[in-house]
Amino acid sequence: MNAQELRDKTPDQLREDLVQLKKEAFNLRFQQATGQVENTARMRTVRRDVARVKTILNEKAAAAASEA
């Protein structure tokens, strides 16, 4: 998931993506605690994707605030 793909989405779609990513991060944390996680690098990519989505949401909010 790259930043350009995220910028093309609406804020509602971004919020949905954020919820899904947070659920995945939660599940990965549980798998790690029980020793069942297979791809440890996935935790890092999910965490970075969450940060990317939040950044784009903040950019869109700032742009909307400056227009109003």
PyMOL commands that set and color helices and strands:
alter all, ss='L'
color gray80, all
select helices_A, chain A and resi 3-7+11-34+41-67
alter helices_A, ss='H'
color red, helices_A
deselect
rebuild
show_as cartoon
